[in-house]
């Protein structure tokens, strides 16, 4: 957590290191395998707070083809603007079909997050950066050969004698006619 009450005026620099055990990342598609180095410059101007910095660590993900775990080095810069959560509630509201009114998202809102009670949740800021660093289809190497669809052998480590020939089940009756 970052308490903004101590930041008034000029930029302040924060540097922190967190152990992987400090993060509750259950259900995520990655694991932290190295300490997280977080550095940022904090500027607070009235109600706005801006964090500009960098996060460094190593994530471990499972390959999308062979399912083997492999590391991804994360060295990500960030530039985030924060506004008080009360300001978000005062914004123009567009009535929706549900019980809660919905707020229309403006283009200026895309780079803005919100804080509550003069506190920014740095854990959430870092988790967001971790998620953004994981590729949509992580591959341990560009030419990963994946798993055999018949026996499940990892084709990067061993050869198997399986023939993976796919037959369209809709054509099976025609194949039987040709055989007979």
C-alpha positions as CSV (number, residue, x, y, z in Angstrom):
1,X,0.0,0.0,0.0
2,X,1.1,3.5,-0.8
3,X,-0.2,6.2,1.6
4,X,-0.5,9.5,-0.4
5,X,-1.0,11.7,2.7
6,X,2.8,12.0,3.0
7,X,3.3,13.2,-0.6
8,X,2.8,16.9,-1.1
9,X,4.5,18.9,-3.8
10,X,7.6,17.7,-5.6
11,X,8.2,14.2,-6.9
12,X,9.2,11.6,-4.3
13,X,11.0,8.4,-5.3
14,X,10.1,5.0,-3.8
15,X,12.1,1.8,-4.2
16,X,10.8,-1.4,-2.8
17,X,11.6,-5.1,-3.1
18,X,8.9,-7.8,-2.5
19,X,9.4,-11.5,-2.1
20,X,7.2,-13.8,-4.3
21,X,5.4,-15.0,-1.2
22,X,4.0,-11.5,-0.6
23,X,1.6,-11.9,-3.5
24,X,-1.6,-14.0,-3.4
25,X,-1.7,-15.1,-7.1
26,X,-4.0,-18.1,-6.8
27,X,-5.8,-18.9,-10.1
28,X,-3.4,-16.9,-12.2
29,X,-1.7,-18.4,-15.3
30,X,1.7,-17.5,-14.0
31,X,3.9,-17.9,-10.9
32,X,6.5,-15.5,-9.4
33,X,9.9,-17.1,-9.2
34,X,12.1,-14.1,-8.2
35,X,11.8,-11.1,-6.0
36,X,9.9,-8.1,-7.4
37,X,11.8,-4.8,-7.7
38,X,9.4,-1.9,-7.8
39,X,10.7,1.7,-8.4
40,X,8.5,4.7,-9.0
41,X,8.4,8.4,-8.9
42,X,5.3,9.7,-7.2
43,X,3.8,13.1,-7.9
44,X,0.7,14.3,-6.2
45,X,-1.1,17.4,-7.4
46,X,-4.2,18.2,-5.3
47,X,-6.3,15.1,-5.9
48,X,-4.4,13.6,-8.8
49,X,-1.5,11.2,-8.2
50,X,0.8,9.9,-10.9
51,X,3.1,6.9,-10.6
52,X,5.9,6.6,-13.2
53,X,8.3,3.8,-12.8
54,X,9.4,0.3,-13.6
55,X,8.8,-3.2,-12.3
56,X,11.3,-6.1,-12.6
57,X,10.9,-9.8,-11.8
58,X,10.8,-13.2,-13.3
59,X,7.5,-15.0,-14.0
60,X,7.1,-18.6,-14.8
61,X,4.3,-19.8,-17.2
62,X,3.4,-23.0,-18.8
63,X,4.0,-23.4,-22.6
64,X,0.9,-23.4,-24.6
65,X,2.0,-26.4,-26.7
66,X,4.1,-28.7,-24.5
67,X,2.9,-27.6,-21.1
68,X,6.5,-27.3,-19.7
69,X,7.1,-24.4,-17.4
70,X,9.5,-21.7,-18.5
71,X,10.6,-18.3,-17.2
72,X,9.7,-14.9,-18.6
73,X,11.8,-11.9,-17.6
74,X,9.7,-8.9,-16.8
75,X,11.1,-5.4,-17.0
76,X,8.1,-3.2,-17.6
77,X,7.8,0.5,-17.4
78,X,4.5,2.0,-16.3
79,X,2.9,5.5,-16.2
80,X,-0.3,5.5,-14.2
81,X,-2.7,8.3,-13.2
82,X,-4.8,7.9,-10.1
83,X,-7.9,9.9,-9.1
84,X,-9.9,9.7,-5.8
85,X,-12.7,7.1,-6.0
86,X,-15.2,9.8,-4.9
87,X,-14.4,11.7,-8.1
88,X,-15.4,8.7,-10.2
89,X,-18.8,8.6,-8.5
90,X,-19.4,12.3,-9.3
91,X,-18.8,11.8,-13.1
92,X,-21.7,12.0,-15.5
93,X,-23.8,8.8,-15.4
94,X,-25.5,7.0,-18.2
95,X,-28.6,5.0,-17.1
96,X,-28.4,1.3,-18.0
97,X,-30.9,-1.4,-18.0
98,X,-29.8,-2.9,-14.6
99,X,-30.3,-1.5,-11.1
100,X,-26.9,0.3,-11.0
101,X,-26.4,3.2,-13.2
102,X,-23.5,2.8,-15.6
103,X,-20.8,5.4,-16.3
104,X,-19.8,5.9,-19.9
105,X,-16.1,5.4,-20.4
106,X,-14.4,8.3,-22.1
107,X,-11.1,8.1,-23.9
108,X,-9.3,10.1,-21.1
109,X,-10.5,7.4,-18.6
110,X,-8.4,4.6,-20.2
111,X,-5.2,5.5,-18.5
112,X,-6.8,6.4,-15.2
113,X,-7.2,4.2,-12.0
114,X,-8.8,5.2,-8.7
115,X,-7.6,5.2,-5.1
116,X,-9.6,5.2,-1.9
117,X,-8.9,6.9,1.4
118,X,-5.6,8.4,0.1
119,X,-4.1,4.9,-0.4
120,X,-3.0,3.3,-3.7
121,X,-2.9,-0.5,-3.7
122,X,0.6,-1.2,-5.1
123,X,-0.1,-5.0,-5.0
124,X,-2.9,-4.4,-7.5
125,X,-0.7,-2.2,-9.7
126,X,2.0,-4.9,-9.8
127,X,-0.5,-7.7,-10.4
128,X,-1.8,-5.8,-13.4
129,X,1.7,-5.4,-14.8
130,X,2.3,-9.2,-14.3
131,X,-0.9,-10.0,-16.2
132,X,0.0,-7.6,-19.1
133,X,3.5,-9.3,-19.4
134,X,2.1,-12.8,-20.0
135,X,1.7,-13.5,-23.7
136,X,-1.7,-14.7,-25.0
137,X,-0.1,-18.0,-26.1
138,X,3.1,-18.5,-24.2
139,X,5.7,-20.7,-26.0
140,X,8.8,-22.0,-24.4
141,X,10.6,-21.5,-27.8
142,X,9.2,-20.4,-31.2
143,X,9.6,-23.9,-32.7
144,X,8.1,-25.9,-29.8
145,X,6.7,-29.1,-31.2
146,X,4.1,-29.6,-28.5
147,X,2.6,-32.9,-27.3
148,X,1.7,-35.9,-29.4
149,X,-2.1,-36.0,-29.6
150,X,-2.1,-39.8,-29.5
151,X,0.2,-40.8,-26.7
152,X,0.9,-37.4,-25.0
153,X,4.7,-37.6,-25.4
154,X,6.6,-34.3,-25.4
155,X,7.8,-34.0,-29.0
156,X,10.7,-31.7,-27.9
157,X,12.3,-34.4,-25.9
158,X,11.3,-37.7,-27.5
159,X,10.1,-39.2,-30.8
160,X,7.1,-41.4,-30.8
161,X,5.9,-43.9,-33.4
162,X,2.3,-42.6,-33.3
163,X,0.6,-41.7,-36.5
164,X,-1.6,-38.7,-36.0
165,X,-4.1,-38.9,-38.8
166,X,-7.3,-37.2,-38.4
167,X,-10.4,-38.5,-40.1
168,X,-13.5,-36.5,-40.4
169,X,-16.2,-38.6,-38.6
170,X,-18.8,-37.4,-41.1
171,X,-16.8,-39.1,-43.9
172,X,-16.6,-42.5,-42.1
173,X,-19.8,-43.9,-43.7
174,X,-18.4,-43.1,-47.1
175,X,-15.1,-44.7,-46.3
176,X,-16.9,-47.9,-45.3
177,X,-18.8,-47.9,-48.7
178,X,-15.5,-47.6,-50.6
179,X,-13.9,-50.5,-48.5
180,X,-16.9,-52.8,-49.1
